Amino acid sequence: MQFEVFPDQIRLRREEPAQNLRRFYMMVVQRDLFGGASLIREWGRLGSSGQVRIDHHPDEGRAINALADLMAAKRKRGYRIEDAPK
């Protein structure tokens, strides 16, 4: 799978059936009307609506950097990038 140089959205998944662990973590960067950008995160158990958090950043580059940092942290905890629908 090939990724964009600076992805603006990502969906992660962590499944460990032996521990009854089935979780998702989604992140999307969206520009706002004031020249900034928001990093929107949603996470929870697969099949649930999950929780949402919105972090505001002064520009899109910083929001994408925050997305990359969070993705790296989640990958260390066992999350894997979910394949895009074909």
PDB file with SEQRES, HELIX, SHEET and CRYST1 records, atoms N, CA, C and O in Angstrom:
SEQRES   1 A   86  MET GLN PHE GLU VAL PHE PRO ASP GLN ILE ARG LEU ARG          
SEQRES   2 A   86  ARG GLU GLU PRO ALA GLN ASN LEU ARG ARG PHE TYR MET          
SEQRES   3 A   86  MET VAL VAL GLN ARG ASP LEU PHE GLY GLY ALA SER LEU          
SEQRES   4 A   86  ILE ARG GLU TRP GLY ARG LEU GLY SER SER GLY GLN VAL          
SEQRES   5 A   86  ARG ILE ASP HIS HIS PRO ASP GLU GLY ARG ALA ILE ASN          
SEQRES   6 A   86  ALA LEU ALA ASP LEU MET ALA ALA LYS ARG LYS ARG GLY          
SEQRES   7 A   86  TYR ARG ILE GLU ASP ALA PRO LYS                              
HELIX    1 AA1 PRO A   17  GLN A   19  5                                   3    
HELIX    2 AA2 GLU A   60  LYS A   76  1                                  17    
SHEET    1 AA1 5 GLN A  51  HIS A  57  0                                        
SHEET    2 AA1 5 ALA A  37  ARG A  45 -1                                        
SHEET    3 AA1 5 LEU A  21  ARG A  31 -1                                        
SHEET    4 AA1 5 GLN A   9  GLU A  16 -1                                        
SHEET    5 AA1 5 ARG A  80  ILE A  81 -1                                        
CRYST1    1.000    1.000    1.000  90.00  90.00  90.00 P 1           1          
ATOM      1  N   MET A   1       0.854  -1.173   0.000  1.00  0.00           N  
ATOM      2  CA  MET A   1       0.000   0.000   0.000  1.00  0.00           C  
ATOM      3  C   MET A   1       0.894   1.227   0.000  1.00  0.00           C  
ATOM      4  O   MET A   1       1.876   1.287   0.740  1.00  0.00           O  
ATOM      5  N   GLN A   2       0.555   2.207  -0.829  1.00  0.00           N  
ATOM      6  CA  GLN A   2       1.330   3.427  -0.906  1.00  0.00           C  
ATOM      7  C   GLN A   2       0.515   4.567  -0.321  1.00  0.00           C  
ATOM      8  O   GLN A   2      -0.694   4.653  -0.539  1.00  0.00           O  
ATOM      9  N   PHE A   3       1.181   5.445   0.425  1.00  0.00           N  
ATOM     10  CA  PHE A   3       0.513   6.557   1.074  1.00  0.00           C  
ATOM     11  C   PHE A   3       0.912   7.858   0.421  1.00  0.00           C  
ATOM     12  O   PHE A   3       1.954   7.951  -0.228  1.00  0.00           O  
ATOM     13  N   GLU A   4       0.072   8.864   0.600  1.00  0.00           N  
ATOM     14  CA  GLU A   4       0.424  10.202   0.165  1.00  0.00           C  
ATOM     15  C   GLU A   4       1.609  10.674   0.995  1.00  0.00           C  
ATOM     16  O   GLU A   4       1.874  10.147   2.076  1.00  0.00           O  
ATOM     17  N   VAL A   5       2.317  11.673   0.478  1.00  0.00           N  
ATOM     18  CA  VAL A   5       3.448  12.209   1.235  1.00  0.00           C  
ATOM     19  C   VAL A   5       2.945  12.809   2.544  1.00  0.00           C  
ATOM     20  O   VAL A   5       3.545  12.583   3.595  1.00  0.00           O  
ATOM     21  N   PHE A   6       1.857  13.567   2.495  1.00  0.00           N  
ATOM     22  CA  PHE A   6       1.270  14.164   3.687  1.00  0.00           C  
ATOM     23  C   PHE A   6      -0.210  13.806   3.736  1.00  0.00           C  
ATOM     24  O   PHE A   6      -1.042  14.589   3.278  1.00  0.00           O  
ATOM     25  N   PRO A   7      -0.558  12.646   4.279  1.00  0.00           N  
ATOM     26  CA  PRO A   7      -1.978  12.264   4.293  1.00  0.00           C  
ATOM     27  C   PRO A   7      -2.791  13.198   5.178  1.00  0.00           C  
ATOM     28  O   PRO A   7      -2.312  13.642   6.222  1.00  0.00           O  
ATOM     29  N   ASP A   8      -4.022  13.498   4.762  1.00  0.00           N  
ATOM     30  CA  ASP A   8      -4.886  14.359   5.571  1.00  0.00           C  
ATOM     31  C   ASP A   8      -5.990  13.564   6.258  1.00  0.00           C  
ATOM     32  O   ASP A   8      -6.840  14.131   6.944  1.00  0.00           O  
ATOM     33  N   GLN A   9      -5.969  12.248   6.069  1.00  0.00           N  
ATOM     34  CA  GLN A   9      -6.905  11.392   6.807  1.00  0.00           C  
ATOM     35  C   GLN A   9      -6.329   9.984   6.901  1.00  0.00           C  
ATOM     36  O   GLN A   9      -5.586   9.534   6.029  1.00  0.00           O  
ATOM     37  N   ILE A  10      -6.694   9.307   7.979  1.00  0.00           N  
ATOM     38  CA  ILE A  10      -6.186   7.943   8.192  1.00  0.00           C  
ATOM     39  C   ILE A  10      -7.183   7.199   9.071  1.00  0.00           C  
ATOM     40  O   ILE A  10      -7.829   7.790   9.937  1.00  0.00           O  
ATOM     41  N   ARG A  11      -7.297   5.916   8.842  1.00  0.00           N  
ATOM     42  CA  ARG A  11      -8.154   5.056   9.680  1.00  0.00           C  
ATOM     43  C   ARG A  11      -7.292   3.908  10.169  1.00  0.00           C  
ATOM     44  O   ARG A  11      -6.683   3.192   9.372  1.00  0.00           O  
ATOM     45  N   LEU A  12      -7.243   3.736  11.477  1.00  0.00           N  
ATOM     46  CA  LEU A  12      -6.453   2.684  12.109  1.00  0.00           C  
ATOM     47  C   LEU A  12      -7.389   1.698  12.787  1.00  0.00           C  
ATOM     48  O   LEU A  12      -8.519   2.028  13.148  1.00  0.00           O  
ATOM     49  N   ARG A  13      -6.889   0.478  12.949  1.00  0.00           N  
ATOM     50  CA  ARG A  13      -7.695  -0.575  13.573  1.00  0.00           C  
ATOM     51  C   ARG A  13      -6.782  -1.455  14.414  1.00  0.00           C  
ATOM     52  O   ARG A  13      -5.642  -1.734  14.043  1.00  0.00           O  
ATOM     53  N   ARG A  14      -7.307  -1.880  15.544  1.00  0.00           N  
ATOM     54  CA  ARG A  14      -6.576  -2.803  16.407  1.00  0.00           C  
ATOM     55  C   ARG A  14      -7.525  -3.908  16.830  1.00  0.00           C  
ATOM     56  O   ARG A  14      -8.563  -3.658  17.443  1.00  0.00           O  
ATOM     57  N   GLU A  15      -7.149  -5.138  16.491  1.00  0.00           N  
ATOM     58  CA  GLU A  15      -7.975  -6.290  16.850  1.00  0.00           C  
ATOM     59  C   GLU A  15      -7.105  -7.356  17.486  1.00  0.00           C  
ATOM     60  O   GLU A  15      -6.109  -7.791  16.909  1.00  0.00           O  
ATOM     61  N   GLU A  16      -7.494  -7.767  18.676  1.00  0.00           N  
ATOM     62  CA  GLU A  16      -6.848  -8.868  19.386  1.00  0.00           C  
ATOM     63  C   GLU A  16      -7.965  -9.730  19.970  1.00  0.00           C  
ATOM     64  O   GLU A  16      -8.374  -9.527  21.113  1.00  0.00           O  
ATOM     65  N   PRO A  17      -8.462 -10.696  19.183  1.00  0.00           N  
ATOM     66  CA  PRO A  17      -9.613 -11.500  19.609  1.00  0.00           C  
ATOM     67  C   PRO A  17      -9.407 -12.213  20.947  1.00  0.00           C  
ATOM     68  O   PRO A  17     -10.363 -12.375  21.705  1.00  0.00           O  
ATOM     69  N   ALA A  18      -8.187 -12.639  21.250  1.00  0.00           N  
ATOM     70  CA  ALA A  18      -7.936 -13.347  22.509  1.00  0.00           C  
ATOM     71  C   ALA A  18      -8.242 -12.456  23.712  1.00  0.00           C  
ATOM     72  O   ALA A  18      -8.590 -12.954  24.783  1.00  0.00           O  
ATOM     73  N   GLN A  19      -8.114 -11.155  23.539  1.00  0.00           N  
ATOM     74  CA  GLN A  19      -8.380 -10.211  24.631  1.00  0.00           C  
ATOM     75  C   GLN A  19      -9.716  -9.483  24.440  1.00  0.00           C  
ATOM     76  O   GLN A  19     -10.030  -8.548  25.178  1.00  0.00           O  
ATOM     77  N   ASN A  20     -10.503  -9.920  23.441  1.00  0.00           N  
ATOM     78  CA  ASN A  20     -11.769  -9.272  23.115  1.00  0.00           C  
ATOM     79  C   ASN A  20     -11.563  -7.775  22.850  1.00  0.00           C  
ATOM     80  O   ASN A  20     -12.352  -6.942  23.295  1.00  0.00           O  
ATOM     81  N   LEU A  21     -10.506  -7.452  22.129  1.00  0.00           N  
ATOM     82  CA  LEU A  21     -10.136  -6.072  21.841  1.00  0.00           C  
ATOM     83  C   LEU A  21     -10.344  -5.805  20.352  1.00  0.00           C  
ATOM     84  O   LEU A  21      -9.649  -6.367  19.505  1.00  0.00           O  
ATOM     85  N   ARG A  22     -11.308  -4.940  20.047  1.00  0.00           N  
ATOM     86  CA  ARG A  22     -11.601  -4.550  18.669  1.00  0.00           C  
ATOM     87  C   ARG A  22     -11.869  -3.051  18.663  1.00  0.00           C  
ATOM     88  O   ARG A  22     -12.961  -2.605  19.015  1.00  0.00           O  
ATOM     89  N   ARG A  23     -10.846  -2.264  18.254  1.00  0.00           N  
ATOM     90  CA  ARG A  23     -10.948  -0.816  18.345  1.00  0.00           C  
ATOM     91  C   ARG A  23     -10.590  -0.145  17.020  1.00  0.00           C  
ATOM     92  O   ARG A  23      -9.894  -0.718  16.182  1.00  0.00           O  
ATOM     93  N   PHE A  24     -11.080   1.074  16.854  1.00  0.00           N  
ATOM     94  CA  PHE A  24     -10.739   1.870  15.684  1.00  0.00           C  
ATOM     95  C   PHE A  24     -10.281   3.251  16.128  1.00  0.00           C  
ATOM     96  O   PHE A  24     -10.581   3.693  17.237  1.00  0.00           O  
ATOM     97  N   TYR A  25      -9.550   3.926  15.247  1.00  0.00           N  
ATOM     98  CA  TYR A  25      -9.083   5.290  15.500  1.00  0.00           C  
ATOM     99  C   TYR A  25      -9.016   5.980  14.147  1.00  0.00           C  
ATOM    100  O   TYR A  25      -8.246   5.571  13.278  1.00  0.00           O  
ATOM    101  N   MET A  26      -9.818   7.025  13.962  1.00  0.00           N  
ATOM    102  CA  MET A  26      -9.845   7.762  12.700  1.00  0.00           C  
ATOM    103  C   MET A  26      -9.383   9.190  12.939  1.00  0.00           C  
ATOM    104  O   MET A  26      -9.691   9.791  13.968  1.00  0.00           O  
ATOM    105  N   MET A  27      -8.640   9.727  11.975  1.00  0.00           N  
ATOM    106  CA  MET A  27      -8.197  11.116  12.054  1.00  0.00           C  
ATOM    107  C   MET A  27      -8.363  11.772  10.689  1.00  0.00           C  
ATOM    108  O   MET A  27      -8.054  11.174   9.658  1.00  0.00           O  
ATOM    109  N   VAL A  28      -8.856  13.010  10.697  1.00  0.00           N  
ATOM    110  CA  VAL A  28      -9.065  13.775   9.468  1.00  0.00           C  
ATOM    111  C   VAL A  28      -8.641  15.216   9.727  1.00  0.00           C  
ATOM    112  O   VAL A  28      -8.963  15.782  10.771  1.00  0.00           O  
ATOM    113  N   VAL A  29      -7.918  15.810   8.776  1.00  0.00           N  
ATOM    114  CA  VAL A  29      -7.558  17.224   8.841  1.00  0.00           C  
ATOM    115  C   VAL A  29      -8.495  17.979   7.915  1.00  0.00           C  
ATOM    116  O   VAL A  29      -8.643  17.629   6.744  1.00  0.00           O  
ATOM    117  N   GLN A  30      -9.135  19.031   8.455  1.00  0.00           N  
ATOM    118  CA  GLN A  30     -10.028  19.865   7.649  1.00  0.00           C  
ATOM    119  C   GLN A  30      -9.663  21.324   7.841  1.00  0.00           C  
ATOM    120  O   GLN A  30      -9.432  21.773   8.964  1.00  0.00           O  
ATOM    121  N   ARG A  31      -9.612  22.058   6.750  1.00  0.00           N  
ATOM    122  CA  ARG A  31      -9.370  23.505   6.824  1.00  0.00           C  
ATOM    123  C   ARG A  31     -10.595  24.178   7.416  1.00  0.00           C  
ATOM    124  O   ARG A  31     -11.723  23.711   7.255  1.00  0.00           O  
ATOM    125  N   ASP A  32     -10.352  25.286   8.106  1.00  0.00           N  
ATOM    126  CA  ASP A  32     -11.489  26.050   8.615  1.00  0.00           C  
ATOM    127  C   ASP A  32     -11.604  27.368   7.848  1.00  0.00           C  
ATOM    128  O   ASP A  32     -10.788  27.648   6.970  1.00  0.00           O  
ATOM    129  N   LEU A  33     -12.590  28.155   8.168  1.00  0.00           N  
ATOM    130  CA  LEU A  33     -12.856  29.403   7.441  1.00  0.00           C  
ATOM    131  C   LEU A  33     -11.896  30.526   7.793  1.00  0.00           C  
ATOM    132  O   LEU A  33     -11.919  31.571   7.142  1.00  0.00           O  
ATOM    133  N   PHE A  34     -11.061  30.346   8.790  1.00  0.00           N  
ATOM    134  CA  PHE A  34     -10.203  31.420   9.280  1.00  0.00           C  
ATOM    135  C   PHE A  34      -8.733  31.208   8.951  1.00  0.00           C  
ATOM    136  O   PHE A  34      -7.871  31.852   9.548  1.00  0.00           O  
ATOM    137  N   GLY A  35      -8.432  30.315   8.011  1.00  0.00           N  
ATOM    138  CA  GLY A  35      -7.053  30.079   7.604  1.00  0.00           C  
ATOM    139  C   GLY A  35      -6.341  29.010   8.408  1.00  0.00           C  
ATOM    140  O   GLY A  35      -5.190  28.687   8.113  1.00  0.00           O  
ATOM    141  N   GLY A  36      -6.982  28.463   9.395  1.00  0.00           N  
ATOM    142  CA  GLY A  36      -6.400  27.401  10.210  1.00  0.00           C  
ATOM    143  C   GLY A  36      -6.878  26.043   9.738  1.00  0.00           C  
ATOM    144  O   GLY A  36      -7.409  25.893   8.638  1.00  0.00           O  
ATOM    145  N   ALA A  37      -6.677  25.069  10.590  1.00  0.00           N  
ATOM    146  CA  ALA A  37      -7.129  23.713  10.288  1.00  0.00           C  
ATOM    147  C   ALA A  37      -7.466  23.004  11.586  1.00  0.00           C  
ATOM    148  O   ALA A  37      -6.964  23.350  12.655  1.00  0.00           O  
ATOM    149  N   SER A  38      -8.315  22.018  11.472  1.00  0.00           N  
ATOM    150  CA  SER A  38      -8.716  21.219  12.632  1.00  0.00           C  
ATOM    151  C   SER A  38      -8.337  19.768  12.394  1.00  0.00           C  
ATOM    152  O   SER A  38      -8.482  19.240  11.292  1.00  0.00           O  
ATOM    153  N   LEU A  39      -7.852  19.139  13.448  1.00  0.00           N  
ATOM    154  CA  LEU A  39      -7.616  17.698  13.427  1.00  0.00           C  
ATOM    155  C   LEU A  39      -8.779  17.070  14.179  1.00  0.00           C  
ATOM    156  O   LEU A  39      -8.937  17.260  15.385  1.00  0.00           O  
ATOM    157  N   ILE A  40      -9.584  16.325  13.448  1.00  0.00           N  
ATOM    158  CA  ILE A  40     -10.766  15.682  14.027  1.00  0.00           C  
ATOM    159  C   ILE A  40     -10.423  14.221  14.257  1.00  0.00           C  
ATOM    160  O   ILE A  40     -10.039  13.505  13.333  1.00  0.00           O  
ATOM    161  N   ARG A  41     -10.568  13.790  15.503  1.00  0.00           N  
ATOM    162  CA  ARG A  41     -10.256  12.408  15.869  1.00  0.00           C  
ATOM    163  C   ARG A  41     -11.512  11.726  16.376  1.00  0.00           C  
ATOM    164  O   ARG A  41     -12.299  12.307  17.122  1.00  0.00           O  
ATOM    165  N   GLU A  42     -11.681  10.491  15.959  1.00  0.00           N  
ATOM    166  CA  GLU A  42     -12.792   9.672  16.451  1.00  0.00           C  
ATOM    167  C   GLU A  42     -12.222   8.310  16.803  1.00  0.00           C  
ATOM    168  O   GLU A  42     -11.442   7.745  16.037  1.00  0.00           O  
ATOM    169  N   TRP A  43     -12.606   7.778  17.958  1.00  0.00           N  
ATOM    170  CA  TRP A  43     -12.080   6.488  18.385  1.00  0.00           C  
ATOM    171  C   TRP A  43     -13.109   5.761  19.228  1.00  0.00           C  
ATOM    172  O   TRP A  43     -14.032   6.359  19.780  1.00  0.00           O  
ATOM    173  N   GLY A  44     -12.924   4.459  19.308  1.00  0.00           N  
ATOM    174  CA  GLY A  44     -13.825   3.653  20.127  1.00  0.00           C  
ATOM    175  C   GLY A  44     -13.797   2.197  19.716  1.00  0.00           C  
ATOM    176  O   GLY A  44     -12.921   1.762  18.969  1.00  0.00           O  
ATOM    177  N   ARG A  45     -14.761   1.458  20.211  1.00  0.00           N  
ATOM    178  CA  ARG A  45     -14.890   0.041  19.904  1.00  0.00           C  
ATOM    179  C   ARG A  45     -15.563  -0.107  18.543  1.00  0.00           C  
ATOM    180  O   ARG A  45     -16.491   0.632  18.217  1.00  0.00           O  
ATOM    181  N   LEU A  46     -15.089  -1.066  17.754  1.00  0.00           N  
ATOM    182  CA  LEU A  46     -15.702  -1.320  16.451  1.00  0.00           C  
ATOM    183  C   LEU A  46     -17.186  -1.602  16.636  1.00  0.00           C  
ATOM    184  O   LEU A  46     -17.571  -2.379  17.511  1.00  0.00           O  
ATOM    185  N   GLY A  47     -18.007  -0.981  15.825  1.00  0.00           N  
ATOM    186  CA  GLY A  47     -19.451  -1.146  15.916  1.00  0.00           C  
ATOM    187  C   GLY A  47     -20.126  -0.078  16.757  1.00  0.00           C  
ATOM    188  O   GLY A  47     -21.353   0.019  16.754  1.00  0.00           O  
ATOM    189  N   SER A  48     -19.346   0.735  17.483  1.00  0.00           N  
ATOM    190  CA  SER A  48     -19.931   1.808  18.284  1.00  0.00           C  
ATOM    191  C   SER A  48     -19.698   3.139  17.576  1.00  0.00           C  
ATOM    192  O   SER A  48     -18.910   3.227  16.635  1.00  0.00           O  
ATOM    193  N   SER A  49     -20.392   4.163  18.039  1.00  0.00           N  
ATOM    194  CA  SER A  49     -20.213   5.479  17.431  1.00  0.00           C  
ATOM    195  C   SER A  49     -18.924   6.135  17.906  1.00  0.00           C  
ATOM    196  O   SER A  49     -18.422   7.038  17.237  1.00  0.00           O  
ATOM    197  N   GLY A  50     -18.381   5.716  19.022  1.00  0.00           N  
ATOM    198  CA  GLY A  50     -17.109   6.225  19.505  1.00  0.00           C  
ATOM    199  C   GLY A  50     -17.189   7.620  20.089  1.00  0.00           C  
ATOM    200  O   GLY A  50     -18.271   8.177  20.275  1.00  0.00           O  
ATOM    201  N   GLN A  51     -16.022   8.173  20.374  1.00  0.00           N  
ATOM    202  CA  GLN A  51     -15.889   9.520  20.918  1.00  0.00           C  
ATOM    203  C   GLN A  51     -15.221  10.397  19.872  1.00  0.00           C  
ATOM    204  O   GLN A  51     -14.513   9.901  18.996  1.00  0.00           O  
ATOM    205  N   VAL A  52     -15.451  11.708  19.966  1.00  0.00           N  
ATOM    206  CA  VAL A  52     -14.881  12.642  19.004  1.00  0.00           C  
ATOM    207  C   VAL A  52     -14.161  13.757  19.755  1.00  0.00           C  
ATOM    208  O   VAL A  52     -14.619  14.235  20.793  1.00  0.00           O  
ATOM    209  N   ARG A  53     -13.018  14.156  19.197  1.00  0.00           N  
ATOM    210  CA  ARG A  53     -12.266  15.286  19.737  1.00  0.00           C  
ATOM    211  C   ARG A  53     -11.781  16.123  18.561  1.00  0.00           C  
ATOM    212  O   ARG A  53     -11.320  15.579  17.558  1.00  0.00           O  
ATOM    213  N   ILE A  54     -11.885  17.442  18.682  1.00  0.00           N  
ATOM    214  CA  ILE A  54     -11.440  18.358  17.632  1.00  0.00           C  
ATOM    215  C   ILE A  54     -10.358  19.259  18.220  1.00  0.00           C  
ATOM    216  O   ILE A  54     -10.586  19.963  19.204  1.00  0.00           O  
ATOM    217  N   ASP A  55      -9.171  19.226  17.598  1.00  0.00           N  
ATOM    218  CA  ASP A  55      -8.058  20.082  18.003  1.00  0.00           C  
ATOM    219  C   ASP A  55      -7.822  21.100  16.897  1.00  0.00           C  
ATOM    220  O   ASP A  55      -7.666  20.736  15.732  1.00  0.00           O  
ATOM    221  N   HIS A  56      -7.796  22.388  17.268  1.00  0.00           N  
ATOM    222  CA  HIS A  56      -7.585  23.454  16.293  1.00  0.00           C  
ATOM    223  C   HIS A  56      -6.097  23.778  16.189  1.00  0.00           C  
ATOM    224  O   HIS A  56      -5.388  23.815  17.194  1.00  0.00           O  
ATOM    225  N   HIS A  57      -5.634  24.013  14.958  1.00  0.00           N  
ATOM    226  CA  HIS A  57      -4.237  24.339  14.692  1.00  0.00           C  
ATOM    227  C   HIS A  57      -4.183  25.595  13.826  1.00  0.00           C  
ATOM    228  O   HIS A  57      -5.113  25.855  13.062  1.00  0.00           O  
ATOM    229  N   PRO A  58      -3.097  26.386  13.933  1.00  0.00           N  
ATOM    230  CA  PRO A  58      -3.017  27.637  13.180  1.00  0.00           C  
ATOM    231  C   PRO A  58      -2.922  27.452  11.661  1.00  0.00           C  
ATOM    232  O   PRO A  58      -3.290  28.353  10.908  1.00  0.00           O  
ATOM    233  N   ASP A  59      -2.433  26.297  11.207  1.00  0.00           N  
ATOM    234  CA  ASP A  59      -2.372  26.057   9.764  1.00  0.00           C  
ATOM    235  C   ASP A  59      -2.463  24.563   9.485  1.00  0.00           C  
ATOM    236  O   ASP A  59      -2.344  23.737  10.390  1.00  0.00           O  
ATOM    237  N   GLU A  60      -2.677  24.235   8.219  1.00  0.00           N  
ATOM    238  CA  GLU A  60      -2.879  22.843   7.826  1.00  0.00           C  
ATOM    239  C   GLU A  60      -1.629  21.998   8.050  1.00  0.00           C  
ATOM    240  O   GLU A  60      -1.730  20.822   8.400  1.00  0.00           O  
ATOM    241  N   GLY A  61      -0.457  22.585   7.852  1.00  0.00           N  
ATOM    242  CA  GLY A  61       0.797  21.853   8.053  1.00  0.00           C  
ATOM    243  C   GLY A  61       0.958  21.356   9.476  1.00  0.00           C  
ATOM    244  O   GLY A  61       1.383  20.221   9.697  1.00  0.00           O  
ATOM    245  N   ARG A  62       0.623  22.189  10.435  1.00  0.00           N  
ATOM    246  CA  ARG A  62       0.738  21.768  11.842  1.00  0.00           C  
ATOM    247  C   ARG A  62      -0.292  20.698  12.188  1.00  0.00           C  
ATOM    248  O   ARG A  62      -0.014  19.792  12.974  1.00  0.00           O  
ATOM    249  N   ALA A  63      -1.471  20.805  11.602  1.00  0.00           N  
ATOM    250  CA  ALA A  63      -2.493  19.781  11.843  1.00  0.00           C  
ATOM    251  C   ALA A  63      -2.048  18.437  11.270  1.00  0.00           C  
ATOM    252  O   ALA A  63      -2.252  17.396  11.895  1.00  0.00           O  
ATOM    253  N   ILE A  64      -1.437  18.458  10.078  1.00  0.00           N  
ATOM    254  CA  ILE A  64      -0.943  17.219   9.469  1.00  0.00           C  
ATOM    255  C   ILE A  64       0.212  16.650  10.275  1.00  0.00           C  
ATOM    256  O   ILE A  64       0.329  15.432  10.411  1.00  0.00           O  
ATOM    257  N   ASN A  65       1.075  17.521  10.814  1.00  0.00           N  
ATOM    258  CA  ASN A  65       2.158  17.045  11.684  1.00  0.00           C  
ATOM    259  C   ASN A  65       1.598  16.376  12.933  1.00  0.00           C  
ATOM    260  O   ASN A  65       2.110  15.344  13.367  1.00  0.00           O  
ATOM    261  N   ALA A  66       0.550  16.956  13.512  1.00  0.00           N  
ATOM    262  CA  ALA A  66      -0.086  16.359  14.686  1.00  0.00           C  
ATOM    263  C   ALA A  66      -0.684  14.998  14.333  1.00  0.00           C  
ATOM    264  O   ALA A  66      -0.592  14.057  15.121  1.00  0.00           O  
ATOM    265  N   LEU A  67      -1.300  14.891  13.149  1.00  0.00           N  
ATOM    266  CA  LEU A  67      -1.856  13.620  12.686  1.00  0.00           C  
ATOM    267  C   LEU A  67      -0.737  12.583  12.572  1.00  0.00           C  
ATOM    268  O   LEU A  67      -0.901  11.445  13.012  1.00  0.00           O  
ATOM    269  N   ALA A  68       0.389  12.967  11.987  1.00  0.00           N  
ATOM    270  CA  ALA A  68       1.510  12.029  11.817  1.00  0.00           C  
ATOM    271  C   ALA A  68       2.060  11.577  13.174  1.00  0.00           C  
ATOM    272  O   ALA A  68       2.376  10.401  13.357  1.00  0.00           O  
ATOM    273  N   ASP A  69       2.173  12.502  14.114  1.00  0.00           N  
ATOM    274  CA  ASP A  69       2.672  12.146  15.453  1.00  0.00           C  
ATOM    275  C   ASP A  69       1.726  11.172  16.157  1.00  0.00           C  
ATOM    276  O   ASP A  69       2.169  10.188  16.749  1.00  0.00           O  
ATOM    277  N   LEU A  70       0.425  11.452  16.088  1.00  0.00           N  
ATOM    278  CA  LEU A  70      -0.556  10.556  16.712  1.00  0.00           C  
ATOM    279  C   LEU A  70      -0.568   9.193  16.042  1.00  0.00           C  
ATOM    280  O   LEU A  70      -0.695   8.167  16.711  1.00  0.00           O  
ATOM    281  N   MET A  71      -0.437   9.183  14.714  1.00  0.00           N  
ATOM    282  CA  MET A  71      -0.417   7.911  14.000  1.00  0.00           C  
ATOM    283  C   MET A  71       0.774   7.066  14.447  1.00  0.00           C  
ATOM    284  O   MET A  71       0.633   5.860  14.654  1.00  0.00           O  
ATOM    285  N   ALA A  72       1.943   7.687  14.597  1.00  0.00           N  
ATOM    286  CA  ALA A  72       3.126   6.953  15.042  1.00  0.00           C  
ATOM    287  C   ALA A  72       2.914   6.385  16.450  1.00  0.00           C  
ATOM    288  O   ALA A  72       3.295   5.247  16.725  1.00  0.00           O  
ATOM    289  N   ALA A  73       2.319   7.165  17.324  1.00  0.00           N  
ATOM    290  CA  ALA A  73       2.066   6.698  18.692  1.00  0.00           C  
ATOM    291  C   ALA A  73       1.075   5.535  18.696  1.00  0.00           C  
ATOM    292  O   ALA A  73       1.258   4.562  19.428  1.00  0.00           O  
ATOM    293  N   LYS A  74       0.035   5.634  17.884  1.00  0.00           N  
ATOM    294  CA  LYS A  74      -0.960   4.555  17.822  1.00  0.00           C  
ATOM    295  C   LYS A  74      -0.370   3.290  17.212  1.00  0.00           C  
ATOM    296  O   LYS A  74      -0.691   2.184  17.647  1.00  0.00           O  
ATOM    297  N   ARG A  75       0.488   3.443  16.209  1.00  0.00           N  
ATOM    298  CA  ARG A  75       1.126   2.267  15.596  1.00  0.00           C  
ATOM    299  C   ARG A  75       1.982   1.534  16.627  1.00  0.00           C  
ATOM    300  O   ARG A  75       2.035   0.304  16.618  1.00  0.00           O  
ATOM    301  N   LYS A  76       2.650   2.270  17.512  1.00  0.00           N  
ATOM    302  CA  LYS A  76       3.451   1.635  18.571  1.00  0.00           C  
ATOM    303  C   LYS A  76       2.572   0.847  19.542  1.00  0.00           C  
ATOM    304  O   LYS A  76       3.029  -0.118  20.155  1.00  0.00           O  
ATOM    305  N   ARG A  77       1.314   1.260  19.680  1.00  0.00           N  
ATOM    306  CA  ARG A  77       0.396   0.574  20.594  1.00  0.00           C  
ATOM    307  C   ARG A  77      -0.327  -0.591  19.932  1.00  0.00           C  
ATOM    308  O   ARG A  77      -1.177  -1.226  20.557  1.00  0.00           O  
ATOM    309  N   GLY A  78       0.000  -0.882  18.673  1.00  0.00           N  
ATOM    310  CA  GLY A  78      -0.575  -2.058  18.029  1.00  0.00           C  
ATOM    311  C   GLY A  78      -1.629  -1.773  16.981  1.00  0.00           C  
ATOM    312  O   GLY A  78      -2.161  -2.708  16.382  1.00  0.00           O  
ATOM    313  N   TYR A  79      -1.947  -0.508  16.740  1.00  0.00           N  
ATOM    314  CA  TYR A  79      -2.915  -0.187  15.687  1.00  0.00           C  
ATOM    315  C   TYR A  79      -2.264  -0.371  14.332  1.00  0.00           C  
ATOM    316  O   TYR A  79      -1.071  -0.119  14.164  1.00  0.00           O  
ATOM    317  N   ARG A  80      -3.053  -0.813  13.368  1.00  0.00           N  
ATOM    318  CA  ARG A  80      -2.591  -1.014  12.000  1.00  0.00           C  
ATOM    319  C   ARG A  80      -3.446  -0.156  11.057  1.00  0.00           C  
ATOM    320  O   ARG A  80      -4.617   0.109  11.331  1.00  0.00           O  
ATOM    321  N   ILE A  81      -2.854   0.262   9.970  1.00  0.00           N  
ATOM    322  CA  ILE A  81      -3.583   1.073   9.002  1.00  0.00           C  
ATOM    323  C   ILE A  81      -4.593   0.178   8.298  1.00  0.00           C  
ATOM    324  O   ILE A  81      -4.262  -0.898   7.800  1.00  0.00           O  
ATOM    325  N   GLU A  82      -5.819   0.649   8.274  1.00  0.00           N  
ATOM    326  CA  GLU A  82      -6.901  -0.104   7.644  1.00  0.00           C  
ATOM    327  C   GLU A  82      -6.825   0.081   6.140  1.00  0.00           C  
ATOM    328  O   GLU A  82      -6.624   1.195   5.657  1.00  0.00           O  
ATOM    329  N   ASP A  83      -6.986  -1.003   5.403  1.00  0.00           N  
ATOM    330  CA  ASP A  83      -6.970  -0.925   3.949  1.00  0.00           C  
ATOM    331  C   ASP A  83      -8.132  -0.100   3.432  1.00  0.00           C  
ATOM    332  O   ASP A  83      -9.238  -0.151   3.970  1.00  0.00           O  
ATOM    333  N   ALA A  84      -7.867   0.659   2.383  1.00  0.00           N  
ATOM    334  CA  ALA A  84      -8.919   1.456   1.752  1.00  0.00           C  
ATOM    335  C   ALA A  84      -9.877   0.513   1.026  1.00  0.00           C  
ATOM    336  O   ALA A  84      -9.462  -0.524   0.510  1.00  0.00           O  
ATOM    337  N   PRO A  85     -11.155   0.877   0.990  1.00  0.00           N  
ATOM    338  CA  PRO A  85     -12.121   0.054   0.255  1.00  0.00           C  
ATOM    339  C   PRO A  85     -11.761   0.026  -1.238  1.00  0.00           C  
ATOM    340  O   PRO A  85     -11.334   1.036  -1.797  1.00  0.00           O  
ATOM    341  N   LYS A  86     -11.936  -1.131  -1.872  1.00  0.00           N  
ATOM    342  CA  LYS A  86     -11.588  -1.263  -3.297  1.00  0.00           C  
ATOM    343  C   LYS A  86     -12.785  -1.179  -4.185  1.00  0.00           C  
ATOM    344  O   LYS A  86     -12.656  -1.273  -5.406  1.00  0.00           O  
TER     345      LYS A  86                                                      
END                                                                             
